[in-house]
Amino acid sequence: MRYQIKFFDEANDDLKRIKAYLRSEVLDAIETYLRFEPTKTSRSRIKQLRGMATPQFRLHIGDLRVFYDVTGDTVEIIAILFKSETNDWLNQEGEKL
């Protein structure tokens, strides 16, 4: 099944603030890992976040993390952050179960 990928405004802003070569890496990884199997977890790449209503998943790309939800046939990219920013962002923006 091919999933549609939708970027929230915050995620688009996050993409604009990172360097072009990183942006390219992120977009390639999103296409590679999230287009067909966004819920297939792995040890190093995709994790399902426990105790969180949103975001549901995290994609690891080097020092960057992509937080996203899967709804029906759509992958909703919520935020793209550096690892050092993730805990603060999850505490402020994440919704716990």
Biopython code that builds the backbone (N, CA, C, O; Angstrom):
import numpy as np
from Bio.PDB.StructureBuilder import StructureBuilder

atoms = [
    (1, "MET", "N", (0.839, -1.186, 0.000)),
    (1, "MET", "CA", (0.000, 0.000, 0.000)),
    (1, "MET", "C", (0.881, 1.245, 0.000)),
    (1, "MET", "O", (1.843, 1.332, 0.763)),
    (2, "ARG", "N", (0.562, 2.172, -0.826)),
    (2, "ARG", "CA", (1.320, 3.415, -0.921)),
    (2, "ARG", "C", (0.640, 4.477, -0.063)),
    (2, "ARG", "O", (-0.535, 4.778, -0.272)),
    (3, "TYR", "N", (1.356, 5.041, 0.891)),
    (3, "TYR", "CA", (0.823, 6.053, 1.789)),
    (3, "TYR", "C", (1.067, 7.452, 1.212)),
    (3, "TYR", "O", (2.087, 7.708, 0.572)),
    (4, "GLN", "N", (0.119, 8.337, 1.451)),
    (4, "GLN", "CA", (0.309, 9.744, 1.125)),
    (4, "GLN", "C", (1.117, 10.361, 2.262)),
    (4, "GLN", "O", (0.988, 9.956, 3.417)),
    (5, "ILE", "N", (1.940, 11.331, 1.928)),
    (5, "ILE", "CA", (2.736, 11.996, 2.964)),
    (5, "ILE", "C", (2.319, 13.455, 3.019)),
    (5, "ILE", "O", (2.362, 14.171, 2.018)),
    (6, "LYS", "N", (1.911, 13.884, 4.217)),
    (6, "LYS", "CA", (1.438, 15.249, 4.435)),
    (6, "LYS", "C", (2.341, 15.910, 5.483)),
    (6, "LYS", "O", (2.574, 15.346, 6.553)),
    (7, "PHE", "N", (2.838, 17.088, 5.174)),
    (7, "PHE", "CA", (3.679, 17.834, 6.107)),
    (7, "PHE", "C", (2.845, 18.892, 6.813)),
    (7, "PHE", "O", (2.180, 19.695, 6.158)),
    (8, "PHE", "N", (2.872, 18.903, 8.139)),
    (8, "PHE", "CA", (2.257, 19.992, 8.888)),
    (8, "PHE", "C", (3.097, 21.246, 8.675)),
    (8, "PHE", "O", (4.259, 21.156, 8.277)),
    (9, "ASP", "N", (2.517, 22.410, 8.937)),
    (9, "ASP", "CA", (3.233, 23.685, 8.766)),
    (9, "ASP", "C", (4.511, 23.717, 9.596)),
    (9, "ASP", "O", (5.542, 24.198, 9.126)),
    (10, "GLU", "N", (4.453, 23.208, 10.829)),
    (10, "GLU", "CA", (5.637, 23.193, 11.693)),
    (10, "GLU", "C", (6.756, 22.357, 11.070)),
    (10, "GLU", "O", (7.926, 22.735, 11.133)),
    (11, "ALA", "N", (6.397, 21.233, 10.475)),
    (11, "ALA", "CA", (7.397, 20.376, 9.841)),
    (11, "ALA", "C", (8.016, 21.072, 8.634)),
    (11, "ALA", "O", (9.221, 20.958, 8.408)),
    (12, "ASN", "N", (7.209, 21.789, 7.858)),
    (12, "ASN", "CA", (7.750, 22.561, 6.733)),
    (12, "ASN", "C", (8.718, 23.629, 7.216)),
    (12, "ASN", "O", (9.768, 23.844, 6.609)),
    (13, "ASP", "N", (8.362, 24.303, 8.315)),
    (13, "ASP", "CA", (9.262, 25.311, 8.897)),
    (13, "ASP", "C", (10.558, 24.659, 9.374)),
    (13, "ASP", "O", (11.643, 25.213, 9.195)),
    (14, "ASP", "N", (10.436, 23.478, 9.983)),
    (14, "ASP", "CA", (11.625, 22.754, 10.440)),
    (14, "ASP", "C", (12.526, 22.400, 9.264)),
    (14, "ASP", "O", (13.747, 22.530, 9.360)),
    (15, "LEU", "N", (11.946, 21.959, 8.165)),
    (15, "LEU", "CA", (12.729, 21.617, 6.969)),
    (15, "LEU", "C", (13.496, 22.828, 6.449)),
    (15, "LEU", "O", (14.655, 22.714, 6.051)),
    (16, "LYS", "N", (12.846, 23.980, 6.454)),
    (16, "LYS", "CA", (13.474, 25.205, 5.925)),
    (16, "LYS", "C", (14.667, 25.649, 6.765)),
    (16, "LYS", "O", (15.591, 26.272, 6.243)),
    (17, "ARG", "N", (14.659, 25.338, 8.058)),
    (17, "ARG", "CA", (15.726, 25.837, 8.929)),
    (17, "ARG", "C", (16.970, 24.946, 8.945)),
    (17, "ARG", "O", (18.011, 25.352, 9.461)),
    (18, "ILE", "N", (16.871, 23.738, 8.386)),
    (18, "ILE", "CA", (18.055, 22.882, 8.354)),
    (18, "ILE", "C", (18.792, 23.045, 7.026)),
    (18, "ILE", "O", (18.214, 23.484, 6.031)),
    (19, "LYS", "N", (20.060, 22.691, 7.026)),
    (19, "LYS", "CA", (20.895, 22.857, 5.830)),
    (19, "LYS", "C", (20.389, 21.981, 4.691)),
    (19, "LYS", "O", (19.745, 20.955, 4.915)),
    (20, "ALA", "N", (20.691, 22.401, 3.471)),
    (20, "ALA", "CA", (20.166, 21.754, 2.266)),
    (20, "ALA", "C", (20.542, 20.279, 2.181)),
    (20, "ALA", "O", (19.705, 19.454, 1.815)),
    (21, "TYR", "N", (21.789, 19.930, 2.513)),
    (21, "TYR", "CA", (22.189, 18.524, 2.408)),
    (21, "TYR", "C", (21.432, 17.667, 3.416)),
    (21, "TYR", "O", (21.114, 16.516, 3.120)),
    (22, "LEU", "N", (21.136, 18.201, 4.602)),
    (22, "LEU", "CA", (20.346, 17.473, 5.585)),
    (22, "LEU", "C", (18.896, 17.363, 5.131)),
    (22, "LEU", "O", (18.258, 16.325, 5.305)),
    (23, "ARG", "N", (18.388, 18.435, 4.553)),
    (23, "ARG", "CA", (17.017, 18.442, 4.036)),
    (23, "ARG", "C", (16.845, 17.321, 2.999)),
    (23, "ARG", "O", (15.845, 16.602, 2.993)),
    (24, "SER", "N", (17.842, 17.199, 2.133)),
    (24, "SER", "CA", (17.806, 16.155, 1.106)),
    (24, "SER", "C", (17.806, 14.768, 1.741)),
    (24, "SER", "O", (17.061, 13.888, 1.309)),
    (25, "GLU", "N", (18.630, 14.569, 2.755)),
    (25, "GLU", "CA", (18.677, 13.287, 3.473)),
    (25, "GLU", "C", (17.332, 12.956, 4.106)),
    (25, "GLU", "O", (16.852, 11.824, 4.033)),
    (26, "VAL", "N", (16.734, 13.971, 4.729)),
    (26, "VAL", "CA", (15.448, 13.773, 5.400)),
    (26, "VAL", "C", (14.368, 13.397, 4.392)),
    (26, "VAL", "O", (13.613, 12.451, 4.615)),
    (27, "LEU", "N", (14.292, 14.121, 3.302)),
    (27, "LEU", "CA", (13.264, 13.844, 2.295)),
    (27, "LEU", "C", (13.463, 12.466, 1.665)),
    (27, "LEU", "O", (12.492, 11.757, 1.401)),
    (28, "ASP", "N", (14.712, 12.088, 1.425)),
    (28, "ASP", "CA", (14.998, 10.753, 0.893)),
    (28, "ASP", "C", (14.584, 9.660, 1.881)),
    (28, "ASP", "O", (13.994, 8.653, 1.488)),
    (29, "ALA", "N", (14.897, 9.862, 3.163)),
    (29, "ALA", "CA", (14.550, 8.867, 4.184)),
    (29, "ALA", "C", (13.033, 8.761, 4.355)),
    (29, "ALA", "O", (12.501, 7.665, 4.532)),
    (30, "ILE", "N", (12.346, 9.888, 4.304)),
    (30, "ILE", "CA", (10.886, 9.866, 4.402)),
    (30, "ILE", "C", (10.310, 9.058, 3.249)),
    (30, "ILE", "O", (9.422, 8.228, 3.447)),
    (31, "GLU", "N", (10.805, 9.297, 2.069)),
    (31, "GLU", "CA", (10.327, 8.555, 0.898)),
    (31, "GLU", "C", (10.666, 7.061, 1.014)),
    (31, "GLU", "O", (9.830, 6.212, 0.705)),
    (32, "THR", "N", (11.859, 6.745, 1.449)),
    (32, "THR", "CA", (12.304, 5.362, 1.538)),
    (32, "THR", "C", (11.576, 4.580, 2.629)),
    (32, "THR", "O", (11.118, 3.462, 2.390)),
    (33, "TYR", "N", (11.468, 5.155, 3.814)),
    (33, "TYR", "CA", (10.964, 4.408, 4.966)),
    (33, "TYR", "C", (9.486, 4.609, 5.262)),
    (33, "TYR", "O", (8.857, 3.730, 5.852)),
    (34, "LEU", "N", (8.915, 5.740, 4.870)),
    (34, "LEU", "CA", (7.538, 6.026, 5.269)),
    (34, "LEU", "C", (6.517, 5.899, 4.142)),
    (34, "LEU", "O", (5.318, 5.848, 4.416)),
    (35, "ARG", "N", (6.944, 5.848, 2.907)),
    (35, "ARG", "CA", (5.996, 5.802, 1.789)),
    (35, "ARG", "C", (5.205, 4.494, 1.757)),
    (35, "ARG", "O", (4.019, 4.507, 1.427)),
    (36, "PHE", "N", (5.837, 3.366, 2.093)),
    (36, "PHE", "CA", (5.167, 2.080, 1.975)),
    (36, "PHE", "C", (4.947, 1.353, 3.301)),
    (36, "PHE", "O", (3.947, 0.650, 3.446)),
    (37, "GLU", "N", (5.849, 1.499, 4.267)),
    (37, "GLU", "CA", (5.717, 0.787, 5.544)),
    (37, "GLU", "C", (6.032, 1.703, 6.733)),
    (37, "GLU", "O", (7.029, 1.492, 7.424)),
    (38, "PRO", "N", (5.196, 2.711, 6.974)),
    (38, "PRO", "CA", (5.509, 3.662, 8.040)),
    (38, "PRO", "C", (5.358, 3.106, 9.447)),
    (38, "PRO", "O", (5.877, 3.694, 10.397)),
    (39, "THR", "N", (4.663, 1.992, 9.602)),
    (39, "THR", "CA", (4.466, 1.436, 10.942)),
    (39, "THR", "C", (5.371, 0.245, 11.231)),
    (39, "THR", "O", (5.273, -0.362, 12.297)),
    (40, "LYS", "N", (6.249, -0.095, 10.293)),
    (40, "LYS", "CA", (7.177, -1.216, 10.490)),
    (40, "LYS", "C", (8.345, -0.748, 11.353)),
    (40, "LYS", "O", (9.255, -0.074, 10.870)),
    (41, "THR", "N", (8.310, -1.104, 12.609)),
    (41, "THR", "CA", (9.343, -0.653, 13.544)),
    (41, "THR", "C", (10.615, -1.472, 13.360)),
    (41, "THR", "O", (10.592, -2.596, 12.859)),
    (42, "SER", "N", (11.733, -0.865, 13.786)),
    (42, "SER", "CA", (13.024, -1.540, 13.725)),
    (42, "SER", "C", (13.831, -1.139, 14.946)),
    (42, "SER", "O", (13.412, -0.273, 15.714)),
    (43, "ARG", "N", (14.967, -1.755, 15.127)),
    (43, "ARG", "CA", (15.798, -1.443, 16.290)),
    (43, "ARG", "C", (16.414, -0.062, 16.208)),
    (43, "ARG", "O", (16.601, 0.595, 17.233)),
    (44, "SER", "N", (16.736, 0.392, 14.996)),
    (44, "SER", "CA", (17.476, 1.640, 14.892)),
    (44, "SER", "C", (16.761, 2.745, 14.115)),
    (44, "SER", "O", (17.088, 3.917, 14.300)),
    (45, "ARG", "N", (15.814, 2.420, 13.265)),
    (45, "ARG", "CA", (15.274, 3.435, 12.366)),
    (45, "ARG", "C", (13.916, 3.986, 12.804)),
    (45, "ARG", "O", (13.784, 5.192, 13.009)),
    (46, "ILE", "N", (12.914, 3.133, 12.949)),
    (46, "ILE", "CA", (11.560, 3.569, 13.286)),
    (46, "ILE", "C", (11.165, 3.004, 14.640)),
    (46, "ILE", "O", (11.305, 1.808, 14.894)),
    (47, "LYS", "N", (10.672, 3.877, 15.501)),
    (47, "LYS", "CA", (10.203, 3.470, 16.827)),
    (47, "LYS", "C", (8.768, 3.942, 17.008)),
    (47, "LYS", "O", (8.411, 5.046, 16.598)),
    (48, "GLN", "N", (7.948, 3.098, 17.626)),
    (48, "GLN", "CA", (6.622, 3.521, 18.033)),
    (48, "GLN", "C", (6.770, 4.103, 19.428)),
    (48, "GLN", "O", (7.342, 3.463, 20.310)),
    (49, "LEU", "N", (6.261, 5.306, 19.634)),
    (49, "LEU", "CA", (6.426, 5.983, 20.915)),
    (49, "LEU", "C", (5.398, 5.455, 21.909)),
    (49, "LEU", "O", (4.196, 5.479, 21.644)),
    (50, "ARG", "N", (5.871, 4.990, 23.032)),
    (50, "ARG", "CA", (5.001, 4.432, 24.066)),
    (50, "ARG", "C", (4.395, 5.548, 24.896)),
    (50, "ARG", "O", (5.056, 6.537, 25.212)),
    (51, "GLY", "N", (3.141, 5.378, 25.240)),
    (51, "GLY", "CA", (2.469, 6.326, 26.115)),
    (51, "GLY", "C", (2.121, 7.646, 25.451)),
    (51, "GLY", "O", (1.763, 8.607, 26.130)),
    (52, "MET", "N", (2.224, 7.702, 24.121)),
    (52, "MET", "CA", (1.938, 8.949, 23.405)),
    (52, "MET", "C", (0.749, 8.742, 22.464)),
    (52, "MET", "O", (0.706, 7.770, 21.710)),
    (53, "ALA", "N", (-0.209, 9.662, 22.514)),
    (53, "ALA", "CA", (-1.314, 9.649, 21.556)),
    (53, "ALA", "C", (-0.857, 10.276, 20.248)),
    (53, "ALA", "O", (-1.191, 9.801, 19.163)),
    (54, "THR", "N", (-0.093, 11.343, 20.369)),
    (54, "THR", "CA", (0.516, 11.972, 19.198)),
    (54, "THR", "C", (1.816, 12.628, 19.629)),
    (54, "THR", "O", (1.817, 13.281, 20.672)),
    (55, "PRO", "N", (2.872, 12.511, 18.941)),
    (55, "PRO", "CA", (3.084, 11.695, 17.756)),
    (55, "PRO", "C", (3.151, 10.208, 18.107)),
    (55, "PRO", "O", (3.506, 9.826, 19.222)),
    (56, "GLN", "N", (2.799, 9.389, 17.125)),
    (56, "GLN", "CA", (2.784, 7.945, 17.344)),
    (56, "GLN", "C", (4.140, 7.301, 17.064)),
    (56, "GLN", "O", (4.499, 6.304, 17.692)),
    (57, "PHE", "N", (4.899, 7.875, 16.116)),
    (57, "PHE", "CA", (6.146, 7.257, 15.672)),
    (57, "PHE", "C", (7.274, 8.267, 15.560)),
    (57, "PHE", "O", (7.049, 9.475, 15.490)),
    (58, "ARG", "N", (8.520, 7.731, 15.543)),
    (58, "ARG", "CA", (9.721, 8.539, 15.348)),
    (58, "ARG", "C", (10.622, 7.844, 14.339)),
    (58, "ARG", "O", (10.894, 6.649, 14.451)),
    (59, "LEU", "N", (11.083, 8.609, 13.350)),
    (59, "LEU", "CA", (12.045, 8.119, 12.365)),
    (59, "LEU", "C", (13.391, 8.754, 12.686)),
    (59, "LEU", "O", (13.495, 9.973, 12.821)),
    (60, "HIS", "N", (14.417, 7.922, 12.806)),
    (60, "HIS", "CA", (15.770, 8.363, 13.169)),
    (60, "HIS", "C", (16.599, 8.509, 11.895)),
    (60, "HIS", "O", (16.747, 7.555, 11.131)),
    (61, "ILE", "N", (17.141, 9.713, 11.669)),
    (61, "ILE", "CA", (17.993, 9.973, 10.504)),
    (61, "ILE", "C", (19.226, 10.721, 11.020)),
    (61, "ILE", "O", (19.200, 11.945, 11.143)),
    (62, "GLY", "N", (20.294, 10.000, 11.317)),
    (62, "GLY", "CA", (21.494, 10.639, 11.842)),
    (62, "GLY", "C", (21.192, 11.355, 13.141)),
    (62, "GLY", "O", (20.738, 10.733, 14.102)),
    (63, "ASP", "N", (21.441, 12.669, 13.185)),
    (63, "ASP", "CA", (21.182, 13.475, 14.377)),
    (63, "ASP", "C", (19.794, 14.104, 14.350)),
    (63, "ASP", "O", (19.459, 14.892, 15.234)),
    (64, "LEU", "N", (18.985, 13.771, 13.352)),
    (64, "LEU", "CA", (17.635, 14.315, 13.226)),
    (64, "LEU", "C", (16.595, 13.261, 13.564)),
    (64, "LEU", "O", (16.821, 12.063, 13.398)),
    (65, "ARG", "N", (15.449, 13.734, 14.042)),
    (65, "ARG", "CA", (14.313, 12.869, 14.343)),
    (65, "ARG", "C", (13.083, 13.439, 13.645)),
    (65, "ARG", "O", (12.816, 14.639, 13.709)),
    (66, "VAL", "N", (12.339, 12.560, 12.978)),
    (66, "VAL", "CA", (11.091, 12.943, 12.327)),
    (66, "VAL", "C", (9.965, 12.310, 13.125)),
    (66, "VAL", "O", (9.906, 11.089, 13.267)),
    (67, "PHE", "N", (9.065, 13.147, 13.650)),
    (67, "PHE", "CA", (7.926, 12.663, 14.423)),
    (67, "PHE", "C", (6.700, 12.686, 13.525)),
    (67, "PHE", "O", (6.446, 13.663, 12.821)),
    (68, "TYR", "N", (5.935, 11.580, 13.561)),
    (68, "TYR", "CA", (4.800, 11.490, 12.654)),
    (68, "TYR", "C", (3.694, 10.600, 13.203)),
    (68, "TYR", "O", (3.911, 9.791, 14.105)),
    (69, "ASP", "N", (2.503, 10.771, 12.637)),
    (69, "ASP", "CA", (1.348, 9.933, 12.922)),
    (69, "ASP", "C", (0.943, 9.239, 11.637)),
    (69, "ASP", "O", (1.222, 9.725, 10.541)),
    (70, "VAL", "N", (0.287, 8.105, 11.777)),
    (70, "VAL", "CA", (-0.272, 7.393, 10.628)),
    (70, "VAL", "C", (-1.779, 7.327, 10.832)),
    (70, "VAL", "O", (-2.261, 6.795, 11.832)),
    (71, "THR", "N", (-2.521, 7.880, 9.862)),
    (71, "THR", "CA", (-3.974, 7.893, 9.908)),
    (71, "THR", "C", (-4.499, 7.363, 8.589)),
    (71, "THR", "O", (-4.356, 8.011, 7.552)),
    (72, "GLY", "N", (-5.102, 6.196, 8.625)),
    (72, "GLY", "CA", (-5.609, 5.594, 7.388)),
    (72, "GLY", "C", (-4.474, 5.357, 6.405)),
    (72, "GLY", "O", (-3.546, 4.600, 6.691)),
    (73, "ASP", "N", (-4.549, 6.010, 5.236)),
    (73, "ASP", "CA", (-3.499, 5.859, 4.226)),
    (73, "ASP", "C", (-2.606, 7.091, 4.137)),
    (73, "ASP", "O", (-1.984, 7.341, 3.105)),
    (74, "THR", "N", (-2.544, 7.866, 5.234)),
    (74, "THR", "CA", (-1.764, 9.102, 5.249)),
    (74, "THR", "C", (-0.744, 9.099, 6.379)),
    (74, "THR", "O", (-1.054, 8.742, 7.515)),
    (75, "VAL", "N", (0.470, 9.500, 6.049)),
    (75, "VAL", "CA", (1.514, 9.724, 7.044)),
    (75, "VAL", "C", (1.580, 11.230, 7.256)),
    (75, "VAL", "O", (1.847, 11.982, 6.318)),
    (76, "GLU", "N", (1.340, 11.667, 8.478)),
    (76, "GLU", "CA", (1.331, 13.100, 8.809)),
    (76, "GLU", "C", (2.623, 13.445, 9.537)),
    (76, "GLU", "O", (2.812, 13.079, 10.697)),
    (77, "ILE", "N", (3.509, 14.154, 8.843)),
    (77, "ILE", "CA", (4.783, 14.563, 9.435)),
    (77, "ILE", "C", (4.505, 15.767, 10.326)),
    (77, "ILE", "O", (4.057, 16.809, 9.847)),
    (78, "ILE", "N", (4.770, 15.626, 11.617)),
    (78, "ILE", "CA", (4.445, 16.670, 12.585)),
    (78, "ILE", "C", (5.625, 17.587, 12.832)),
    (78, "ILE", "O", (5.463, 18.807, 12.865)),
    (79, "ALA", "N", (6.818, 17.017, 13.007)),
    (79, "ALA", "CA", (8.000, 17.827, 13.322)),
    (79, "ALA", "C", (9.265, 17.109, 12.882)),
    (79, "ALA", "O", (9.320, 15.880, 12.833)),
    (80, "ILE", "N", (10.286, 17.908, 12.562)),
    (80, "ILE", "CA", (11.612, 17.405, 12.211)),
    (80, "ILE", "C", (12.598, 18.165, 13.093)),
    (80, "ILE", "O", (12.779, 19.373, 12.942)),
    (81, "LEU", "N", (13.230, 17.443, 14.012)),
    (81, "LEU", "CA", (14.045, 18.081, 15.041)),
    (81, "LEU", "C", (15.408, 17.418, 15.178)),
    (81, "LEU", "O", (15.598, 16.255, 14.820)),
    (82, "PHE", "N", (16.348, 18.192, 15.706)),
    (82, "PHE", "CA", (17.624, 17.611, 16.103)),
    (82, "PHE", "C", (17.414, 16.842, 17.403)),
    (82, "PHE", "O", (16.537, 17.184, 18.196)),
    (83, "LYS", "N", (18.205, 15.819, 17.616)),
    (83, "LYS", "CA", (18.068, 14.955, 18.785)),
    (83, "LYS", "C", (18.047, 15.764, 20.084)),
    (83, "LYS", "O", (17.289, 15.448, 21.001)),
    (84, "SER", "N", (18.860, 16.783, 20.162)),
    (84, "SER", "CA", (18.953, 17.576, 21.386)),
    (84, "SER", "C", (17.665, 18.347, 21.694)),
    (84, "SER", "O", (17.463, 18.767, 22.834)),
    (85, "GLU", "N", (16.808, 18.537, 20.717)),
    (85, "GLU", "CA", (15.561, 19.295, 20.904)),
    (85, "GLU", "C", (14.360, 18.407, 21.211)),
    (85, "GLU", "O", (13.301, 18.913, 21.584)),
    (86, "THR", "N", (14.505, 17.108, 21.063)),
    (86, "THR", "CA", (13.337, 16.229, 21.089)),
    (86, "THR", "C", (12.637, 16.140, 22.449)),
    (86, "THR", "O", (11.407, 16.177, 22.499)),
    (87, "ASN", "N", (13.375, 16.024, 23.537)),
    (87, "ASN", "CA", (12.733, 15.889, 24.843)),
    (87, "ASN", "C", (11.899, 17.110, 25.201)),
    (87, "ASN", "O", (10.766, 16.976, 25.663)),
    (88, "ASP", "N", (12.451, 18.297, 24.990)),
    (88, "ASP", "CA", (11.695, 19.518, 25.278)),
    (88, "ASP", "C", (10.449, 19.605, 24.408)),
    (88, "ASP", "O", (9.370, 19.955, 24.887)),
    (89, "TRP", "N", (10.607, 19.279, 23.114)),
    (89, "TRP", "CA", (9.478, 19.357, 22.196)),
    (89, "TRP", "C", (8.392, 18.371, 22.590)),
    (89, "TRP", "O", (7.216, 18.733, 22.615)),
    (90, "LEU", "N", (8.763, 17.120, 22.901)),
    (90, "LEU", "CA", (7.771, 16.113, 23.296)),
    (90, "LEU", "C", (7.037, 16.528, 24.570)),
    (90, "LEU", "O", (5.828, 16.320, 24.681)),
    (91, "ASN", "N", (7.749, 17.108, 25.524)),
    (91, "ASN", "CA", (7.101, 17.556, 26.752)),
    (91, "ASN", "C", (6.108, 18.679, 26.496)),
    (91, "ASN", "O", (5.073, 18.748, 27.158)),
    (92, "GLN", "N", (6.404, 19.556, 25.552)),
    (92, "GLN", "CA", (5.534, 20.700, 25.269)),
    (92, "GLN", "C", (4.421, 20.356, 24.278)),
    (92, "GLN", "O", (3.269, 20.735, 24.487)),
    (93, "GLU", "N", (4.757, 19.642, 23.205)),
    (93, "GLU", "CA", (3.816, 19.435, 22.107)),
    (93, "GLU", "C", (3.172, 18.051, 22.067)),
    (93, "GLU", "O", (2.084, 17.891, 21.514)),
    (94, "GLY", "N", (3.823, 17.068, 22.639)),
    (94, "GLY", "CA", (3.301, 15.706, 22.578)),
    (94, "GLY", "C", (2.068, 15.548, 23.441)),
    (94, "GLY", "O", (1.921, 16.222, 24.460)),
    (95, "GLU", "N", (1.177, 14.652, 23.030)),
    (95, "GLU", "CA", (-0.030, 14.354, 23.800)),
    (95, "GLU", "C", (0.087, 12.947, 24.359)),
    (95, "GLU", "O", (0.173, 11.972, 23.613)),
    (96, "LYS", "N", (0.090, 12.857, 25.660)),
    (96, "LYS", "CA", (0.207, 11.556, 26.310)),
    (96, "LYS", "C", (-1.148, 10.868, 26.355)),
    (96, "LYS", "O", (-2.195, 11.514, 26.348)),
    (97, "LEU", "N", (-1.102, 9.549, 26.401)),
    (97, "LEU", "CA", (-2.350, 8.757, 26.508)),
    (97, "LEU", "C", (-3.003, 8.929, 27.842)),
    (97, "LEU", "O", (-4.053, 8.338, 28.096)),
]
sb = StructureBuilder()
sb.init_structure("model")
sb.init_model(0)
sb.init_chain("A")
sb.init_seg("    ")
for serial, (resi, resn, name, xyz) in enumerate(atoms, 1):
    if name == "N":
        sb.init_residue(resn, " ", resi, " ")
    sb.init_atom(name, np.array(xyz, "f"), 0.0, 1.0, " ", f" {name:<3s}", serial, name[0])
structure = sb.get_structure()
